[in-house]
């Protein structure tokens, strides 16, 4: 809807050169990376898939996030690094999961 502000609004503004939008995106990426790094440090999964609306940013999101995440992960080269990818089902993951479970 026109006039509605979403997460995409900040990313679109950043790509258009808006400095305030870039600051919002940078802050968002910082906190997202911190949260993901905490999950990786605690659970050490083999793979982590990022879904939801922000996953629509695709490889650009991963390119921005990975250095921030890796900087906060424990163990350096002594632990296997988690593969981080964009979820292929995007926002439909919950619906597909419910369908598979027969809910």
Backbone atoms as SQL, in Angstrom:
CREATE TABLE atoms (id INTEGER PRIMARY KEY, chain TEXT, resi INTEGER, resn TEXT, atom TEXT, x REAL, y REAL, z REAL);
INSERT INTO atoms VALUES
  (1, 'A', 1, 'UNK', 'N', 0.838, -1.186, 0.000),
  (2, 'A', 1, 'UNK', 'CA', 0.000, 0.000, 0.000),
  (3, 'A', 1, 'UNK', 'C', 0.877, 1.241, 0.000),
  (4, 'A', 2, 'UNK', 'N', 0.427, 2.239, -0.710),
  (5, 'A', 2, 'UNK', 'CA', 1.175, 3.490, -0.759),
  (6, 'A', 2, 'UNK', 'C', 1.109, 4.183, 0.603),
  (7, 'A', 3, 'UNK', 'N', 2.264, 4.673, 1.047),
  (8, 'A', 3, 'UNK', 'CA', 2.334, 5.360, 2.328),
  (9, 'A', 3, 'UNK', 'C', 2.598, 4.448, 3.508),
  (10, 'A', 4, 'UNK', 'N', 2.599, 3.144, 3.273),
  (11, 'A', 4, 'UNK', 'CA', 2.856, 2.186, 4.348),
  (12, 'A', 4, 'UNK', 'C', 4.366, 1.953, 4.468),
  (13, 'A', 5, 'UNK', 'N', 4.882, 2.045, 5.681),
  (14, 'A', 5, 'UNK', 'CA', 6.301, 1.858, 5.916),
  (15, 'A', 5, 'UNK', 'C', 6.531, 0.421, 6.377),
  (16, 'A', 6, 'UNK', 'N', 7.449, -0.268, 5.697),
  (17, 'A', 6, 'UNK', 'CA', 7.817, -1.640, 6.047),
  (18, 'A', 6, 'UNK', 'C', 9.333, -1.734, 6.086),
  (19, 'A', 7, 'UNK', 'N', 9.838, -2.915, 6.362),
  (20, 'A', 7, 'UNK', 'CA', 11.282, -3.134, 6.317),
  (21, 'A', 7, 'UNK', 'C', 11.845, -2.852, 4.936),
  (22, 'A', 8, 'UNK', 'N', 11.068, -3.161, 3.929),
  (23, 'A', 8, 'UNK', 'CA', 11.504, -2.927, 2.547),
  (24, 'A', 8, 'UNK', 'C', 11.707, -1.442, 2.268),
  (25, 'A', 9, 'UNK', 'N', 10.948, -0.598, 2.953),
  (26, 'A', 9, 'UNK', 'CA', 11.058, 0.847, 2.744),
  (27, 'A', 9, 'UNK', 'C', 12.481, 1.333, 3.007),
  (28, 'A', 10, 'UNK', 'N', 13.074, 0.860, 4.085),
  (29, 'A', 10, 'UNK', 'CA', 14.439, 1.273, 4.426),
  (30, 'A', 10, 'UNK', 'C', 15.448, 0.777, 3.403),
  (31, 'A', 11, 'UNK', 'N', 15.306, -0.475, 2.970),
  (32, 'A', 11, 'UNK', 'CA', 16.219, -1.021, 1.973),
  (33, 'A', 11, 'UNK', 'C', 16.077, -0.288, 0.639),
  (34, 'A', 12, 'UNK', 'N', 14.837, 0.005, 0.250),
  (35, 'A', 12, 'UNK', 'CA', 14.614, 0.761, -0.994),
  (36, 'A', 12, 'UNK', 'C', 15.227, 2.150, -0.900),
  (37, 'A', 13, 'UNK', 'N', 15.036, 2.810, 0.253),
  (38, 'A', 13, 'UNK', 'CA', 15.608, 4.134, 0.456),
  (39, 'A', 13, 'UNK', 'C', 17.125, 4.119, 0.432),
  (40, 'A', 14, 'UNK', 'N', 17.711, 3.091, 1.033),
  (41, 'A', 14, 'UNK', 'CA', 19.163, 2.969, 1.047),
  (42, 'A', 14, 'UNK', 'C', 19.691, 2.842, -0.385),
  (43, 'A', 15, 'UNK', 'N', 19.028, 1.991, -1.183),
  (44, 'A', 15, 'UNK', 'CA', 19.463, 1.814, -2.574),
  (45, 'A', 15, 'UNK', 'C', 19.297, 3.094, -3.391),
  (46, 'A', 16, 'UNK', 'N', 18.361, 3.935, -2.979),
  (47, 'A', 16, 'UNK', 'CA', 18.129, 5.208, -3.669),
  (48, 'A', 16, 'UNK', 'C', 19.089, 6.298, -3.194),
  (49, 'A', 17, 'UNK', 'N', 19.936, 5.963, -2.200),
  (50, 'A', 17, 'UNK', 'CA', 20.930, 6.932, -1.744),
  (51, 'A', 17, 'UNK', 'C', 20.538, 7.735, -0.521),
  (52, 'A', 18, 'UNK', 'N', 19.436, 7.395, 0.128),
  (53, 'A', 18, 'UNK', 'CA', 18.988, 8.121, 1.312),
  (54, 'A', 18, 'UNK', 'C', 19.868, 7.743, 2.513),
  (55, 'A', 19, 'UNK', 'N', 20.534, 8.721, 3.086),
  (56, 'A', 19, 'UNK', 'CA', 21.463, 8.487, 4.201),
  (57, 'A', 19, 'UNK', 'C', 20.749, 8.004, 5.462),
  (58, 'A', 20, 'UNK', 'N', 19.560, 8.544, 5.746),
  (59, 'A', 20, 'UNK', 'CA', 18.815, 8.109, 6.927),
  (60, 'A', 20, 'UNK', 'C', 18.404, 6.643, 6.782),
  (61, 'A', 21, 'UNK', 'N', 17.989, 6.259, 5.591),
  (62, 'A', 21, 'UNK', 'CA', 17.614, 4.866, 5.340),
  (63, 'A', 21, 'UNK', 'C', 18.828, 3.955, 5.485),
  (64, 'A', 22, 'UNK', 'N', 19.984, 4.408, 5.016),
  (65, 'A', 22, 'UNK', 'CA', 21.209, 3.612, 5.152),
  (66, 'A', 22, 'UNK', 'C', 21.539, 3.408, 6.624),
  (67, 'A', 23, 'UNK', 'N', 21.366, 4.436, 7.424),
  (68, 'A', 23, 'UNK', 'CA', 21.637, 4.318, 8.856),
  (69, 'A', 23, 'UNK', 'C', 20.675, 3.320, 9.509),
  (70, 'A', 24, 'UNK', 'N', 19.408, 3.359, 9.106),
  (71, 'A', 24, 'UNK', 'CA', 18.421, 2.415, 9.636),
  (72, 'A', 24, 'UNK', 'C', 18.807, 0.988, 9.257),
  (73, 'A', 25, 'UNK', 'N', 19.170, 0.768, 7.994),
  (74, 'A', 25, 'UNK', 'CA', 19.551, -0.565, 7.526),
  (75, 'A', 25, 'UNK', 'C', 20.809, -1.037, 8.240),
  (76, 'A', 26, 'UNK', 'N', 21.798, -0.172, 8.384),
  (77, 'A', 26, 'UNK', 'CA', 23.033, -0.553, 9.075),
  (78, 'A', 26, 'UNK', 'C', 22.756, -0.963, 10.526),
  (79, 'A', 27, 'UNK', 'N', 21.903, -0.221, 11.198),
  (80, 'A', 27, 'UNK', 'CA', 21.541, -0.551, 12.581),
  (81, 'A', 27, 'UNK', 'C', 20.791, -1.877, 12.626),
  (82, 'A', 28, 'UNK', 'N', 19.859, -2.062, 11.701),
  (83, 'A', 28, 'UNK', 'CA', 19.099, -3.314, 11.628),
  (84, 'A', 28, 'UNK', 'C', 20.042, -4.503, 11.408),
  (85, 'A', 29, 'UNK', 'N', 20.964, -4.361, 10.454),
  (86, 'A', 29, 'UNK', 'CA', 21.896, -5.447, 10.149),
  (87, 'A', 29, 'UNK', 'C', 22.784, -5.765, 11.353),
  (88, 'A', 30, 'UNK', 'N', 23.203, -4.732, 12.072),
  (89, 'A', 30, 'UNK', 'CA', 24.019, -4.936, 13.274),
  (90, 'A', 30, 'UNK', 'C', 23.279, -5.805, 14.290),
  (91, 'A', 31, 'UNK', 'N', 22.026, -5.452, 14.585),
  (92, 'A', 31, 'UNK', 'CA', 21.265, -6.208, 15.573),
  (93, 'A', 31, 'UNK', 'C', 20.888, -7.598, 15.067),
  (94, 'A', 32, 'UNK', 'N', 20.578, -7.718, 13.793),
  (95, 'A', 32, 'UNK', 'CA', 20.265, -9.026, 13.223),
  (96, 'A', 32, 'UNK', 'C', 21.490, -9.936, 13.292),
  (97, 'A', 33, 'UNK', 'N', 22.640, -9.406, 12.926),
  (98, 'A', 33, 'UNK', 'CA', 23.883, -10.186, 12.977),
  (99, 'A', 33, 'UNK', 'C', 24.194, -10.611, 14.408),
  (100, 'A', 34, 'UNK', 'N', 23.978, -9.739, 15.356),
  (101, 'A', 34, 'UNK', 'CA', 24.220, -10.048, 16.764),
  (102, 'A', 34, 'UNK', 'C', 23.309, -11.201, 17.204),
  (103, 'A', 35, 'UNK', 'N', 22.046, -11.131, 16.853),
  (104, 'A', 35, 'UNK', 'CA', 21.101, -12.195, 17.211),
  (105, 'A', 35, 'UNK', 'C', 21.461, -13.519, 16.563),
  (106, 'A', 36, 'UNK', 'N', 21.800, -13.481, 15.290),
  (107, 'A', 36, 'UNK', 'CA', 22.179, -14.710, 14.583),
  (108, 'A', 36, 'UNK', 'C', 23.459, -15.289, 15.177),
  (109, 'A', 37, 'UNK', 'N', 24.445, -14.454, 15.449),
  (110, 'A', 37, 'UNK', 'CA', 25.697, -14.929, 16.040),
  (111, 'A', 37, 'UNK', 'C', 25.439, -15.584, 17.389),
  (112, 'A', 38, 'UNK', 'N', 24.540, -15.023, 18.182),
  (113, 'A', 38, 'UNK', 'CA', 24.203, -15.628, 19.471),
  (114, 'A', 38, 'UNK', 'C', 23.605, -17.020, 19.278),
  (115, 'A', 39, 'UNK', 'N', 22.711, -17.158, 18.298),
  (116, 'A', 39, 'UNK', 'CA', 22.128, -18.472, 18.014),
  (117, 'A', 39, 'UNK', 'C', 23.200, -19.466, 17.573),
  (118, 'A', 40, 'UNK', 'N', 24.109, -19.016, 16.712),
  (119, 'A', 40, 'UNK', 'CA', 25.171, -19.899, 16.229),
  (120, 'A', 40, 'UNK', 'C', 26.110, -20.301, 17.356),
  (121, 'A', 41, 'UNK', 'N', 26.438, -19.362, 18.229),
  (122, 'A', 41, 'UNK', 'CA', 27.328, -19.657, 19.348),
  (123, 'A', 41, 'UNK', 'C', 26.693, -20.639, 20.336),
  (124, 'A', 42, 'UNK', 'N', 25.400, -20.550, 20.523),
  (125, 'A', 42, 'UNK', 'CA', 24.714, -21.419, 21.480),
  (126, 'A', 42, 'UNK', 'C', 24.461, -22.808, 20.887),
  (127, 'A', 43, 'UNK', 'N', 23.875, -22.849, 19.692),
  (128, 'A', 43, 'UNK', 'CA', 23.396, -24.119, 19.137),
  (129, 'A', 43, 'UNK', 'C', 24.341, -24.768, 18.126),
  (130, 'A', 44, 'UNK', 'N', 25.228, -24.012, 17.541),
  (131, 'A', 44, 'UNK', 'CA', 26.174, -24.498, 16.542),
  (132, 'A', 44, 'UNK', 'C', 25.517, -25.384, 15.480),
  (133, 'A', 45, 'UNK', 'N', 24.481, -24.860, 14.797),
  (134, 'A', 45, 'UNK', 'CA', 23.822, -25.669, 13.763),
  (135, 'A', 45, 'UNK', 'C', 24.707, -25.806, 12.527),
  (136, 'A', 46, 'UNK', 'N', 24.416, -26.809, 11.722),
  (137, 'A', 46, 'UNK', 'CA', 25.154, -26.977, 10.473),
  (138, 'A', 46, 'UNK', 'C', 24.704, -25.942, 9.445),
  (139, 'A', 47, 'UNK', 'N', 23.388, -25.671, 9.440),
  (140, 'A', 47, 'UNK', 'CA', 22.805, -24.741, 8.466),
  (141, 'A', 47, 'UNK', 'C', 21.826, -23.833, 9.189),
  (142, 'A', 48, 'UNK', 'N', 21.792, -22.565, 8.793),
  (143, 'A', 48, 'UNK', 'CA', 20.803, -21.617, 9.282),
  (144, 'A', 48, 'UNK', 'C', 20.170, -20.957, 8.065),
  (145, 'A', 49, 'UNK', 'N', 18.847, -21.034, 7.971),
  (146, 'A', 49, 'UNK', 'CA', 18.132, -20.404, 6.859),
  (147, 'A', 49, 'UNK', 'C', 17.438, -19.152, 7.354),
  (148, 'A', 50, 'UNK', 'N', 17.606, -18.069, 6.621),
  (149, 'A', 50, 'UNK', 'CA', 16.971, -16.803, 6.959),
  (150, 'A', 50, 'UNK', 'C', 15.734, -16.657, 6.086),
  (151, 'A', 51, 'UNK', 'N', 14.593, -16.491, 6.716),
  (152, 'A', 51, 'UNK', 'CA', 13.338, -16.348, 5.986),
  (153, 'A', 51, 'UNK', 'C', 12.646, -15.055, 6.358),
  (154, 'A', 52, 'UNK', 'N', 11.398, -14.964, 5.989),
  (155, 'A', 52, 'UNK', 'CA', 10.615, -13.776, 6.283),
  (156, 'A', 52, 'UNK', 'C', 10.830, -12.693, 5.243),
  (157, 'A', 53, 'UNK', 'N', 10.227, -11.563, 5.479),
  (158, 'A', 53, 'UNK', 'CA', 10.255, -10.465, 4.515),
  (159, 'A', 53, 'UNK', 'C', 11.637, -9.998, 4.140),
  (160, 'A', 54, 'UNK', 'N', 12.537, -9.952, 5.113),
  (161, 'A', 54, 'UNK', 'CA', 13.883, -9.454, 4.846),
  (162, 'A', 54, 'UNK', 'C', 14.648, -10.391, 3.921),
  (163, 'A', 55, 'UNK', 'N', 14.256, -11.652, 3.863),
  (164, 'A', 55, 'UNK', 'CA', 14.965, -12.600, 3.003),
  (165, 'A', 55, 'UNK', 'C', 14.821, -12.244, 1.528),
  (166, 'A', 56, 'UNK', 'N', 13.852, -11.399, 1.218),
  (167, 'A', 56, 'UNK', 'CA', 13.676, -10.939, -0.162),
  (168, 'A', 56, 'UNK', 'C', 14.859, -10.129, -0.666),
  (169, 'A', 57, 'UNK', 'N', 15.724, -9.685, 0.238),
  (170, 'A', 57, 'UNK', 'CA', 16.926, -8.953, -0.165),
  (171, 'A', 57, 'UNK', 'C', 17.979, -9.887, -0.756),
  (172, 'A', 58, 'UNK', 'N', 17.803, -11.194, -0.544),
  (173, 'A', 58, 'UNK', 'CA', 18.641, -12.200, -1.187),
  (174, 'A', 58, 'UNK', 'C', 20.121, -12.131, -0.851),
  (175, 'A', 59, 'UNK', 'N', 20.930, -12.318, -1.879),
  (176, 'A', 59, 'UNK', 'CA', 22.382, -12.394, -1.698),
  (177, 'A', 59, 'UNK', 'C', 22.955, -11.101, -1.129),
  (178, 'A', 60, 'UNK', 'N', 22.355, -9.967, -1.448),
  (179, 'A', 60, 'UNK', 'CA', 22.839, -8.691, -0.908),
  (180, 'A', 60, 'UNK', 'C', 22.745, -8.679, 0.616),
  (181, 'A', 61, 'UNK', 'N', 21.687, -9.281, 1.150),
  (182, 'A', 61, 'UNK', 'CA', 21.537, -9.379, 2.598),
  (183, 'A', 61, 'UNK', 'C', 22.647, -10.254, 3.180),
  (184, 'A', 62, 'UNK', 'N', 22.883, -11.403, 2.564),
  (185, 'A', 62, 'UNK', 'CA', 23.942, -12.294, 3.054),
  (186, 'A', 62, 'UNK', 'C', 25.307, -11.639, 2.972),
  (187, 'A', 63, 'UNK', 'N', 25.571, -10.941, 1.880),
  (188, 'A', 63, 'UNK', 'CA', 26.869, -10.282, 1.711),
  (189, 'A', 63, 'UNK', 'C', 27.124, -9.253, 2.805),
  (190, 'A', 64, 'UNK', 'N', 26.067, -8.566, 3.238),
  (191, 'A', 64, 'UNK', 'CA', 26.207, -7.568, 4.300),
  (192, 'A', 64, 'UNK', 'C', 26.282, -8.222, 5.679),
  (193, 'A', 65, 'UNK', 'N', 25.532, -9.306, 5.878),
  (194, 'A', 65, 'UNK', 'CA', 25.448, -9.932, 7.195),
  (195, 'A', 65, 'UNK', 'C', 26.634, -10.823, 7.549),
  (196, 'A', 66, 'UNK', 'N', 27.110, -11.601, 6.600),
  (197, 'A', 66, 'UNK', 'CA', 28.125, -12.613, 6.920),
  (198, 'A', 66, 'UNK', 'C', 29.365, -12.071, 7.620),
  (199, 'A', 67, 'UNK', 'N', 29.956, -10.977, 7.153),
  (200, 'A', 67, 'UNK', 'CA', 31.138, -10.476, 7.886),
  (201, 'A', 67, 'UNK', 'C', 30.799, -10.053, 9.311),
  (202, 'A', 68, 'UNK', 'N', 29.618, -9.490, 9.515),
  (203, 'A', 68, 'UNK', 'CA', 29.207, -9.063, 10.851),
  (204, 'A', 68, 'UNK', 'C', 28.987, -10.267, 11.756),
  (205, 'A', 69, 'UNK', 'N', 28.392, -11.315, 11.210),
  (206, 'A', 69, 'UNK', 'CA', 28.130, -12.527, 11.992),
  (207, 'A', 69, 'UNK', 'C', 29.445, -13.222, 12.340),
  (208, 'A', 70, 'UNK', 'N', 30.296, -13.418, 11.353),
  (209, 'A', 70, 'UNK', 'CA', 31.549, -14.151, 11.562),
  (210, 'A', 70, 'UNK', 'C', 32.435, -13.469, 12.600),
  (211, 'A', 71, 'UNK', 'N', 32.356, -12.138, 12.641),
  (212, 'A', 71, 'UNK', 'CA', 33.151, -11.377, 13.604),
  (213, 'A', 71, 'UNK', 'C', 32.742, -11.687, 15.048),
  (214, 'A', 72, 'UNK', 'N', 31.475, -12.092, 15.245),
  (215, 'A', 72, 'UNK', 'CA', 30.947, -12.325, 16.590),
  (216, 'A', 72, 'UNK', 'C', 30.895, -13.792, 16.986),
  (217, 'A', 73, 'UNK', 'N', 31.259, -14.701, 16.081),
  (218, 'A', 73, 'UNK', 'CA', 31.185, -16.134, 16.392),
  (219, 'A', 73, 'UNK', 'C', 32.436, -16.600, 17.110),
  (220, 'A', 74, 'UNK', 'N', 32.226, -17.476, 18.073),
  (221, 'A', 74, 'UNK', 'CA', 33.328, -18.022, 18.866),
  (222, 'A', 74, 'UNK', 'C', 34.021, -19.152, 18.112),
  (223, 'A', 75, 'UNK', 'N', 35.265, -19.390, 18.445),
  (224, 'A', 75, 'UNK', 'CA', 35.973, -20.556, 17.966),
  (225, 'A', 75, 'UNK', 'C', 36.824, -20.354, 16.739),
  (226, 'A', 76, 'UNK', 'N', 36.606, -19.272, 16.006),
  (227, 'A', 76, 'UNK', 'CA', 37.405, -19.002, 14.814),
  (228, 'A', 76, 'UNK', 'C', 37.447, -20.188, 13.874),
  (229, 'A', 77, 'UNK', 'N', 38.644, -20.593, 13.482),
  (230, 'A', 77, 'UNK', 'CA', 38.783, -21.689, 12.528),
  (231, 'A', 77, 'UNK', 'C', 38.751, -23.059, 13.202),
  (232, 'A', 78, 'UNK', 'N', 38.631, -23.099, 14.539),
  (233, 'A', 78, 'UNK', 'CA', 38.631, -24.388, 15.239),
  (234, 'A', 78, 'UNK', 'C', 37.268, -25.071, 15.225),
  (235, 'A', 79, 'UNK', 'N', 36.215, -24.336, 14.907),
  (236, 'A', 79, 'UNK', 'CA', 34.877, -24.929, 14.816),
  (237, 'A', 79, 'UNK', 'C', 34.369, -24.791, 13.380),
  (238, 'A', 80, 'UNK', 'N', 33.555, -25.746, 12.991),
  (239, 'A', 80, 'UNK', 'CA', 32.985, -25.712, 11.648),
  (240, 'A', 80, 'UNK', 'C', 32.013, -24.540, 11.545),
  (241, 'A', 81, 'UNK', 'N', 32.159, -23.743, 10.495),
  (242, 'A', 81, 'UNK', 'CA', 31.286, -22.592, 10.319),
  (243, 'A', 81, 'UNK', 'C', 29.915, -23.039, 9.817),
  (244, 'A', 82, 'UNK', 'N', 28.888, -22.453, 10.399),
  (245, 'A', 82, 'UNK', 'CA', 27.526, -22.723, 9.980),
  (246, 'A', 82, 'UNK', 'C', 27.304, -22.159, 8.582),
  (247, 'A', 83, 'UNK', 'N', 26.641, -22.949, 7.736),
  (248, 'A', 83, 'UNK', 'CA', 26.256, -22.456, 6.419),
  (249, 'A', 83, 'UNK', 'C', 25.009, -21.601, 6.606),
  (250, 'A', 84, 'UNK', 'N', 25.070, -20.368, 6.144),
  (251, 'A', 84, 'UNK', 'CA', 23.937, -19.452, 6.271),
  (252, 'A', 84, 'UNK', 'C', 23.402, -19.188, 4.878),
  (253, 'A', 85, 'UNK', 'N', 22.096, -19.373, 4.709),
  (254, 'A', 85, 'UNK', 'CA', 21.495, -19.196, 3.392),
  (255, 'A', 85, 'UNK', 'C', 20.114, -18.563, 3.517),
  (256, 'A', 86, 'UNK', 'N', 19.613, -18.127, 2.389),
  (257, 'A', 86, 'UNK', 'CA', 18.260, -17.573, 2.333),
  (258, 'A', 86, 'UNK', 'C', 17.285, -18.733, 2.171),
  (259, 'A', 87, 'UNK', 'N', 16.234, -18.754, 2.976),
  (260, 'A', 87, 'UNK', 'CA', 15.219, -19.801, 2.883),
  (261, 'A', 87, 'UNK', 'C', 14.541, -19.730, 1.515),
  (262, 'A', 88, 'UNK', 'N', 14.422, -20.866, 0.885),
  (263, 'A', 88, 'UNK', 'CA', 13.864, -20.875, -0.474),
  (264, 'A', 88, 'UNK', 'C', 12.353, -20.673, -0.497),
  (265, 'A', 89, 'UNK', 'N', 11.675, -20.940, 0.600),
  (266, 'A', 89, 'UNK', 'CA', 10.230, -20.774, 0.632),
  (267, 'A', 89, 'UNK', 'C', 9.795, -19.376, 1.066),
  (268, 'A', 90, 'UNK', 'N', 10.735, -18.558, 1.519),
  (269, 'A', 90, 'UNK', 'CA', 10.409, -17.190, 1.923),
  (270, 'A', 90, 'UNK', 'C', 9.302, -17.136, 2.952),
  (271, 'A', 91, 'UNK', 'N', 8.321, -16.272, 2.723),
  (272, 'A', 91, 'UNK', 'CA', 7.212, -16.098, 3.662),
  (273, 'A', 91, 'UNK', 'C', 6.232, -17.263, 3.657),
  (274, 'A', 92, 'UNK', 'N', 6.343, -18.175, 2.695),
  (275, 'A', 92, 'UNK', 'CA', 5.409, -19.301, 2.609),
  (276, 'A', 92, 'UNK', 'C', 5.852, -20.498, 3.445),
  (277, 'A', 93, 'UNK', 'N', 6.978, -20.418, 4.119),
  (278, 'A', 93, 'UNK', 'CA', 7.513, -21.563, 4.867),
  (279, 'A', 93, 'UNK', 'C', 6.522, -22.089, 5.913),
  (280, 'A', 94, 'UNK', 'N', 5.901, -21.200, 6.658),
  (281, 'A', 94, 'UNK', 'CA', 4.938, -21.625, 7.675),
  (282, 'A', 94, 'UNK', 'C', 3.744, -22.313, 7.075),
  (283, 'A', 95, 'UNK', 'N', 3.249, -21.807, 5.976),
  (284, 'A', 95, 'UNK', 'CA', 2.084, -22.401, 5.310),
  (285, 'A', 95, 'UNK', 'C', 2.437, -23.785, 4.781),
  (286, 'A', 96, 'UNK', 'N', 3.585, -23.900, 4.139),
  (287, 'A', 96, 'UNK', 'CA', 4.018, -25.191, 3.604),
  (288, 'A', 96, 'UNK', 'C', 4.241, -26.193, 4.735),
  (289, 'A', 97, 'UNK', 'N', 4.873, -25.748, 5.825),
  (290, 'A', 97, 'UNK', 'CA', 5.085, -26.622, 6.979),
  (291, 'A', 97, 'UNK', 'C', 3.778, -27.121, 7.570),
  (292, 'A', 98, 'UNK', 'N', 2.815, -26.235, 7.698),
  (293, 'A', 98, 'UNK', 'CA', 1.501, -26.638, 8.237),
  (294, 'A', 98, 'UNK', 'C', 0.823, -27.641, 7.301),
  (295, 'A', 99, 'UNK', 'N', 0.954, -27.428, 5.999),
  (296, 'A', 99, 'UNK', 'CA', 0.355, -28.339, 5.022),
  (297, 'A', 99, 'UNK', 'C', 0.992, -29.725, 5.112),
  (298, 'A', 100, 'UNK', 'N', 2.316, -29.761, 5.263),
  (299, 'A', 100, 'UNK', 'CA', 3.031, -31.033, 5.363),
  (300, 'A', 100, 'UNK', 'C', 2.598, -31.785, 6.615),
  (301, 'A', 101, 'UNK', 'N', 2.375, -31.038, 7.704),
  (302, 'A', 101, 'UNK', 'CA', 1.954, -31.679, 8.958),
  (303, 'A', 101, 'UNK', 'C', 0.468, -32.022, 8.966),
  (304, 'A', 102, 'UNK', 'N', -0.255, -31.523, 7.957),
  (305, 'A', 102, 'UNK', 'CA', -1.693, -31.808, 7.886),
  (306, 'A', 102, 'UNK', 'C', -2.509, -30.993, 8.856),
  (307, 'A', 103, 'UNK', 'N', -2.021, -29.804, 9.191),
  (308, 'A', 103, 'UNK', 'CA', -2.743, -28.950, 10.150),
  (309, 'A', 103, 'UNK', 'C', -3.826, -28.150, 9.467);
